[in-house]
Amino acid sequence: MAIWLVRLALDRWRQAEPCPEPGRSGCDAGEGADAAPVVLIAETQHGPRLTAANAAAAATGARPGMALADARALSAELRAEPADPDGDAAFLARLALWAQRWGPHTALDPPDGLLVDVSALDHLFGGEPALLAEVESRLAAQGLAARAAIAPTAGAAWALAHYGAGRAIMPPLLSLSKGGEDLLAQLPVAALRLDAATVLVLRRLGLKRIGDLAGIGRDALKRRFRRDRAAHADPLARLDQLLGRRAEPLLPVVARPDATAERRLMEPIRHRELLERVVADLAEDLAQALEARGEGARRLELTLWRVDGGVMVRHLEFAAATRAAAHVARLLGARLDGLDAGFGIELVRLTARWAEPLAVLQAGLERGVERPGTTLATCLDRLTVRLGPDAVRRPVGHASHIPERAQRWQPPLAPPPPAQEELRFHARPLKLLDRPEPIDVLRLSPEGHPLRFRWRGGEHAVARVEGPERIAPEWWRESGKTRLRDYYRIEDERGRRYWLYRRGLAGDGRGGLPDWFMQGLCG
């Protein structure tokens, strides 16, 4: 069975950019006419080019492979987002493991497909049509548009999934002259999984469909296409794979089990001290398992089974990869607060749900043994356990010149995005308000700086003014009616300094008189 994810990159982008408000700019809730045109782009030697386009963008003439500048010339409302091929590949690998519900072996068909071995398994799902219907419905429930087909060979299944009409099922015997004529012979030669250059050569020779190749002698094709070429450039090799005359081994995706340590207790335990001792032993066993794999744990899951059948789960996440058993045992001990052991716990399991590579390092002979609890990561882990998983974060710069968008929060030890490291802005105040607050301003003219202003019930006389610093709106994400901002650094008569701005200009055609807002407090 071949599964083709028709819009994998766009479906992943749509899931990453939720659209709770219908009709919001940049969302594509489906094939509706009101959806905004969105394209995914990748940087090339000749500038950014399109890798995918949604239905609204395709309606304007945008096509994959087109230069972004050409696509913008066709539609000024086009929204461009960066493509993520590495993320798509990782998602496809995870989906291949999930797809093993339909067959014991699944293989990747990059960049947007899967191959599943369903030999002699269709009766478990009510027949092949029911199996194809279940595949498409389950993927649609996850927001993935997919087409599936079943055939005796991987090549035939791929051809039907990509170029067949609807759900297709091939007979057990493949032939271009008999049983498979209606399904295979009428498909274009591109269904043989050939590269674009080979398809172009075949079309110039008048061979546009797979059935056309059946009337050409093999010797003639061998002379035109050398046998030492790769399979994707050899029509004979692909045709033999399609009809099952040539073996096509598939590399199945095998799940790597998580590192796990388990204790099945001879007698149920109910006391906290005994349970902490079991958890400490599990931490030691898990540390050895992680060391053998060259990894460190980032997220742990502690599962406890009670005698009465109840199951309790505790999660623990670290700021950096670790396999320090003492540190893990101490943090897990804090997670046992409020645990109801009932009539006793008989099984305890500790699993590393998220692990990262962690090399084995040996300190120099002149250095002493580092005491646990002295590293920054250890301190952050303890604060996270005490204060909560979302309480410890640090700000990082973000690619936006709008002050309230110029930073985001991320885990404390996560590296900053590479593209954001060199961002430099004008001097910003030490404290920004969560939201700009409106203020009343007295000034000599609509374009002049403030003389007095009222904020939070108090009046302030302006003693010194620095500015304005003009900040234009982000035209690529905001409407054309968004007004620009003029920022001022203000000092009042008591020496207190503020950062406020005027939104809009008088007579700019985008509203009435300008509005004033307080943005931050200066040191």
C-alpha positions in Angstrom: 0.0 0.0 0.0 1.3 3.4 -1.0 0.2 6.5 0.9 0.8 9.9 -0.6 0.5 12.9 1.6 -0.7 15.4 -1.0 0.1 18.6 0.9 2.5 17.5 3.6 4.5 20.7 4.0 1.4 22.9 3.9 -0.6 20.7 6.3 2.3 20.8 8.8 2.5 24.6 8.5 -1.2 24.9 9.0 -1.0 22.9 12.2 1.9 25.0 13.5 -0.1 28.2 12.7 -3.5 27.7 14.2 -6.3 29.9 13.0 -9.0 30.1 15.6 -10.7 33.1 13.9 -12.3 32.2 10.6 -11.1 34.3 7.7 -7.9 35.5 9.5 -5.2 36.5 7.1 -2.7 33.7 6.4 -5.0 30.9 7.3 -6.1 28.2 4.9 -8.9 26.3 6.5 -9.5 24.3 3.3 -10.4 24.9 -0.3 -12.6 27.9 0.5 -12.5 30.9 -1.7 -11.8 33.2 1.3 -8.5 31.5 2.2 -5.5 33.7 1.9 -2.8 32.8 -0.6 0.2 31.2 1.2 3.4 29.7 -0.3 6.4 28.0 1.3 9.8 29.1 0.1 13.4 27.8 0.3 16.6 29.8 -0.3 18.5 28.8 -3.5 21.5 30.2 -5.4 19.1 32.3 -7.5 17.1 33.7 -4.6 14.0 32.3 -2.7 11.8 29.9 -4.7 8.5 28.3 -4.0 8.3 24.8 -2.7 4.6 24.6 -2.1 1.5 26.7 -2.7 -2.0 26.4 -1.2 -5.1 26.4 -3.3 -5.6 30.2 -3.1 -2.0 30.8 -4.1 -2.2 28.3 -7.0 -5.3 30.1 -8.2 -3.2 33.2 -8.7 -0.7 31.3 -10.8 1.9 30.5 -8.2 3.6 27.1 -8.8 6.4 25.2 -7.0 9.8 26.1 -8.5 8.7 29.7 -9.3 10.8 32.6 -8.0 9.2 34.4 -5.1 9.6 37.7 -6.9 7.6 36.3 -9.9 4.9 35.0 -7.6 4.6 38.3 -5.8 4.2 40.0 -9.2 1.1 37.8 -9.8 -0.4 38.5 -6.3 0.5 41.4 -4.0 -1.3 39.6 -1.1 0.8 36.5 -1.3 2.1 35.4 2.1 5.5 33.7 2.1 6.6 31.3 4.9 9.9 29.4 5.1 9.8 25.8 4.3 11.0 23.2 6.8 12.2 20.1 4.8 14.0 18.7 7.9 10.9 19.0 10.0 8.9 17.3 7.2 11.3 14.4 7.1 11.2 13.9 10.8 7.4 14.1 10.8 7.3 11.5 8.0 9.5 9.2 10.0 7.2 9.4 13.0 4.2 8.9 10.8 5.8 5.7 9.4 6.0 4.2 12.9 2.4 5.2 13.5 1.3 3.6 10.2 2.5 0.2 11.4 -1.1 -0.2 12.7 -1.9 -1.3 9.1 1.1 -3.5 8.5 4.1 -4.9 10.2 6.6 -3.1 7.9 6.5 0.5 6.8 9.1 2.3 4.6 9.7 5.9 3.8 8.9 7.2 0.3 10.5 10.7 0.5 9.6 13.5 0.4 5.9 13.0 1.1 4.9 9.3 1.0 4.9 6.0 2.8 4.9 2.3 1.7 3.2 -0.2 3.9 3.3 -4.0 3.5 -0.3 -5.2 3.8 0.2 -8.6 2.4 -2.6 -11.0 3.6 -3.8 -8.4 6.1 -6.8 -6.8 4.4 -9.3 -9.2 5.9 -8.5 -7.7 9.3 -9.9 -4.4 8.2 -12.9 -5.7 6.2 -11.3 -5.9 2.8 -9.0 -3.7 0.8 -11.6 -0.9 0.1 -12.3 -0.6 3.8 -8.6 -0.5 4.5 -8.1 2.4 2.1 -11.1 4.2 3.5 -9.7 3.9 7.0 -6.3 5.1 6.0 -7.7 8.3 4.4 -10.1 9.0 7.2 -7.6 8.5 10.0 -5.1 10.8 8.2 -7.8 13.4 7.5 -8.6 13.4 11.3 -5.0 14.5 11.8 -5.4 17.3 9.3 -3.5 15.5 6.5 -4.8 15.2 3.0 -3.8 11.8 1.6 -4.4 9.4 -1.2 -3.7 5.6 -0.9 -3.6 2.7 -3.3 -3.0 -1.1 -3.0 -1.1 -3.1 -5.6 1.2 -6.2 -5.8 4.3 -4.1 -6.2 5.5 -0.8 -4.6 5.9 0.8 -8.0 2.4 0.0 -9.1 0.9 1.2 -5.7 2.9 4.5 -6.0 1.8 5.1 -9.5 -1.9 4.6 -8.6 -1.7 6.7 -5.5 -0.1 9.7 -7.4 -1.8 9.4 -10.8 -4.8 7.1 -10.3 -8.4 8.2 -10.0 -9.4 7.9 -6.4 -8.8 4.8 -4.3 -7.3 2.2 -6.6 -6.8 -1.6 -6.0 -4.8 -3.6 -8.5 -5.4 -7.3 -9.3 -2.8 -9.9 -8.1 -1.3 -10.2 -11.6 0.1 -7.2 -13.3 0.3 -6.8 -17.1 0.2 -3.9 -19.5 -1.8 -5.9 -22.0 -4.4 -7.7 -19.9 -5.6 -7.2 -16.4 -3.9 -3.9 -15.6 -4.4 -2.2 -18.9 -7.1 0.2 -17.8 -5.2 1.2 -14.6 -1.5 1.2 -15.6 -1.2 1.5 -19.3 -3.1 4.8 -19.4 -1.0 6.5 -16.7 1.6 9.0 -17.7 5.3 8.0 -17.9 5.9 10.2 -14.8 4.1 7.5 -12.8 7.2 5.3 -13.3 9.0 7.5 -10.7 11.5 8.9 -13.3 13.3 12.2 -12.9 12.1 15.2 -14.9 14.9 15.0 -17.5 14.1 11.4 -18.4 10.3 12.2 -18.6 11.1 15.1 -20.9 13.2 12.8 -23.2 10.4 10.2 -23.3 7.8 12.8 -24.2 9.9 14.2 -27.0 10.1 10.6 -28.3 6.3 10.4 -28.3 6.1 8.1 -25.3 3.7 9.8 -23.1 2.0 6.9 -21.3 3.2 3.7 -19.7 1.3 1.7 -22.3 3.4 3.3 -25.1 6.5 1.6 -23.7 5.0 -1.8 -24.2 5.1 -1.3 -28.0 8.8 -0.4 -28.0 11.5 -3.1 -28.1 13.6 -3.4 -25.1 16.8 -3.3 -27.2 15.8 0.1 -28.5 15.2 1.5 -25.0 18.5 -0.1 -23.8 20.4 1.7 -26.6 18.8 5.0 -25.7 19.0 4.7 -21.9 22.2 3.0 -20.7 21.8 0.3 -18.1 24.4 1.8 -15.8 22.1 4.8 -15.0 20.3 5.2 -11.7 16.9 3.6 -11.4 15.1 7.0 -11.5 16.7 7.6 -14.9 16.1 4.2 -16.4 12.6 3.5 -17.8 13.3 -0.2 -18.3 14.3 -0.7 -14.6 11.3 1.2 -13.4 9.0 -0.7 -15.7 10.4 -4.0 -14.5 9.9 -2.9 -10.9 6.3 -1.8 -11.7 5.4 -5.2 -13.1 7.3 -7.2 -10.5 10.0 -8.5 -12.9 12.7 -6.9 -10.8 13.0 -6.9 -7.1 12.7 -3.6 -5.2 13.8 -4.1 -1.6 12.4 -1.6 0.9 14.1 -0.4 4.0 11.6 -0.7 6.9 11.4 1.9 9.6 12.3 0.3 13.0 11.3 2.1 16.2 14.1 2.5 18.7 12.7 1.7 22.1 13.1 4.3 24.9 15.6 3.6 27.6 13.7 2.0 30.5 14.4 0.7 34.0 11.8 -1.4 35.8 11.3 -3.0 39.3 8.7 -5.6 39.9 8.5 -5.8 43.7 8.1 -9.1 45.6 6.0 -7.3 48.2 3.9 -4.2 47.7 5.3 -1.1 49.4 3.4 1.8 50.9 6.0 3.8 52.7 7.7 6.8 51.3 11.2 5.9 52.3 11.1 2.5 50.6 9.6 4.0 47.4 12.4 6.6 47.3 15.0 3.8 47.6 13.4 2.0 44.6 13.4 5.2 42.6 17.0 5.7 43.4 17.8 2.2 42.2 15.9 2.8 39.0 17.8 6.1 38.4 21.1 4.1 38.7 19.9 1.5 36.2 18.6 4.1 33.8 21.8 6.0 33.9 23.8 2.9 32.9 21.4 2.3 30.1 21.7 5.9 28.8 25.5 5.7 29.1 25.6 2.6 27.0 23.6 4.5 24.3 25.7 7.7 24.6 22.6 9.7 25.6 21.3 11.8 28.4 17.7 12.2 29.5 15.7 15.4 28.9 12.3 14.1 29.9 11.5 11.2 32.3 8.3 9.4 33.0 7.8 7.6 36.3 4.9 5.1 36.2 3.7 3.3 39.4 1.2 0.5 39.4 -0.9 -0.2 42.5 -2.2 -3.5 43.7 -5.8 -2.5 43.1 -5.0 -1.7 39.4 -4.5 2.1 39.8 -1.8 3.7 37.7 0.0 6.9 38.7 2.3 8.8 36.4 4.8 11.5 37.2 6.8 13.5 34.6 10.1 15.3 35.0 11.9 17.5 32.4 15.5 18.8 32.6 17.1 21.9 31.3 20.0 20.0 29.8 20.6 16.3 29.0 21.8 14.4 32.1 22.3 11.0 33.4 23.4 11.9 36.9 21.5 9.3 39.0 21.7 11.3 42.3 20.3 14.4 40.7 17.5 12.4 39.0 16.6 10.6 42.2 16.4 13.8 44.2 14.1 15.5 41.7 11.9 12.4 41.4 11.7 12.3 45.1 10.1 15.7 45.1 7.5 14.5 42.6 6.3 11.8 45.0 4.6 14.4 47.2 0.9 13.7 47.6 1.2 10.2 46.1 -1.6 7.8 47.2 -0.1 4.3 47.4 -3.4 2.7 48.3 -2.9 -0.9 49.4 0.7 -0.8 48.0 2.7 -0.4 44.8 3.9 -3.5 43.1 5.5 -2.3 39.9 7.6 0.9 39.2 9.0 1.9 35.8 11.2 4.8 34.8 11.4 5.7 31.1 13.4 8.3 29.2 10.8 9.7 26.8 13.2 12.3 25.4 16.9 11.7 25.2 19.7 13.6 23.5 23.3 12.7 22.7 25.6 13.1 25.6 29.2 12.2 25.3 31.2 10.5 28.1 33.7 13.1 29.4 36.6 12.5 31.7 37.9 15.4 33.8 41.6 16.1 34.0 43.7 14.6 36.8 44.4 18.0 38.3 40.7 18.8 38.6 38.7 17.6 41.6 35.4 15.8 41.3 32.6 18.2 40.7 30.1 18.2 43.4 26.4 17.6 42.4 24.2 20.6 42.5 26.9 23.1 41.5 26.0 23.4 37.7 23.6 25.9 36.2 21.5 23.1 34.7 21.1 21.4 38.1 20.0 24.7 39.7 17.5 25.3 36.9 16.1 21.8 37.3 15.5 22.3 41.0 13.8 25.7 40.4 11.6 24.1 37.7 10.5 21.3 40.0 9.8 23.8 42.8 8.1 26.6 40.8 6.5 24.7 37.9 7.5 23.8 34.3 6.7 27.2 32.8 8.1 29.4 35.6 11.8 29.4 34.4 12.2 31.0 31.0 14.6 33.5 29.4 13.9 36.1 26.7 15.6 35.9 23.3 15.5 38.4 20.4 13.0 37.9 17.6 13.1 39.3 14.1 10.7 42.1 14.5 11.3 45.9 14.9 7.9 46.2 16.7 8.9 46.5 20.4 6.2 44.1 21.8 7.2 41.5 19.2 11.0 41.9 19.4 11.5 39.1 22.0 10.1 35.7 22.9 10.5 33.4 25.8 12.2 30.0 25.6 13.7 27.4 28.0 16.7 28.8 29.8 19.5 26.7 28.3 18.0 26.3 24.8 20.3 28.0 22.2 18.9 31.2 20.6 17.8 31.0 17.0 20.9 31.5 14.8 19.1 34.1 12.7 18.4 36.2 15.8 21.8 36.5 17.3 22.9 39.6 15.3 19.7 41.6 15.9 20.5 45.2 17.0 17.9 47.8 17.9 17.9 51.3 19.2 18.2 51.7 23.0 15.1 50.2 24.6 13.8 50.8 28.1 14.5 48.4 30.9 10.8 47.6 31.4 8.1 47.2 28.7 4.5 47.1 29.7 2.6 44.0 28.8 0.3 46.1 26.6 0.7 49.8 25.6 -1.6 51.9 27.8 -3.5 54.9 26.4 -2.6 58.3 27.8 -3.8 61.9 27.5 -1.3 64.3 26.0 -1.1 68.1 25.8 1.0 69.4 22.9 1.4 72.6 20.9 0.6 71.0 17.5 -0.5 67.5 16.3 3.0 66.8 15.1 4.8 68.2 18.2 6.2 66.5 21.2 4.2 66.3 24.5 4.2 69.1 27.0 2.2 67.4 29.7 0.6 64.0 29.8 -1.8 62.1 32.2 -1.2 58.4 33.0 -2.8 56.2 35.6 -4.5 59.1 37.3 -1.3 61.3 37.6 -0.2 64.3 35.7 3.4 64.7 34.5 5.1 67.8 33.2 7.7 67.2 30.5 11.1 68.5 31.3 13.2 66.8 28.6 12.4 65.1 25.3 14.4 62.9 23.0 13.0 61.8 19.7 11.1 61.0 17.7 12.1 57.5 16.6 9.8 56.4 13.8 8.8 52.7 13.5 6.8 51.7 10.5 4.3 48.8 10.7 5.2 45.3 9.4 3.5 45.6 6.0 4.0 41.9 5.3 1.7 40.8 8.2 -0.5 43.8 8.9 -3.2 45.5 6.8 -2.4 48.6 4.8 -4.4 50.8 7.2 -2.1 50.2 10.1 -0.6 53.5 11.3 3.1 54.2 12.0 4.5 55.1 15.4 6.7 58.0 16.6 8.5 57.1 19.9 9.7 59.7 22.4 12.0 59.3 25.5 10.4 61.6 28.1 11.7 62.9 31.4 9.3 64.6 33.8 10.0 67.3 36.4 10.8 64.7 39.0 13.4 63.0 36.9 11.3 59.9 36.0 11.7 58.7 32.5 9.2 57.1 30.2 8.9 55.7 26.7 5.8 56.7 24.9 4.7 56.9 21.3 2.2 58.6 19.0 0.3 56.3 16.7 -0.4 57.9 13.4 -0.1 61.3 11.9 -2.8 64.0 11.4 -4.1 63.8 7.9 -2.5 60.5 7.0 -5.8 59.1 5.7 -5.7 56.1 8.1 -7.9 57.5 10.9 -8.6 60.6 12.9 -6.2 62.4 15.2 -3.2 60.5 16.5 -3.4 58.5 19.7 -0.8 58.4 22.4 0.3 55.3 24.4 2.7 54.5 27.2 5.0 51.7 26.1 7.7 51.4 28.8 9.7 52.8 31.7 13.3 53.9 31.4 16.0 53.5 34.0 
